[in-house]
Amino acid sequence: EIQKIVVFEGGFEKIFAIVKEEGGSEGGVVVQ
C-alpha cells in the first residue's frame, strides 16, 4: 500500500516537471 503511494507521488513529480517545462500552469495538464 505504501509503495503504491510512493510510486504515485513520484509520477506526480515527473508530471509537474514536464508541465513546468511546457510553460508552467498556464495550460494546465494536457492529456494526449
C-alpha positions as CSV (number, residue, x, y, z in Angstrom):
1,E,0.0,0.0,0.0
2,I,2.7,2.5,1.0
3,Q,4.7,1.5,-2.1
4,K,1.8,2.5,-4.4
5,I,1.6,5.9,-2.7
6,V,5.4,6.5,-3.2
7,V,5.2,5.5,-6.9
8,F,2.1,7.7,-7.3
9,E,3.9,10.7,-5.8
10,G,7.0,10.0,-7.9
11,G,4.8,10.0,-11.0
12,F,3.3,13.3,-10.0
13,E,6.7,14.9,-9.6
14,K,7.6,13.9,-13.2
15,I,4.3,15.3,-14.4
16,F,4.8,18.6,-12.7
17,A,8.4,18.8,-14.0
18,I,7.0,18.3,-17.6
19,V,4.3,20.8,-17.1
20,K,6.8,23.4,-15.8
21,E,9.0,22.7,-18.9
22,E,5.9,23.1,-21.2
23,G,5.2,26.6,-19.8
24,G,4.1,26.3,-16.2
25,S,0.5,26.1,-15.0
26,E,-0.9,28.4,-17.8
27,G,-2.0,25.5,-19.9
28,G,-2.6,23.1,-17.1
29,V,-2.2,19.4,-17.6
30,V,-2.9,18.3,-21.1
31,V,-3.6,14.6,-21.7
32,Q,-2.6,13.4,-25.1
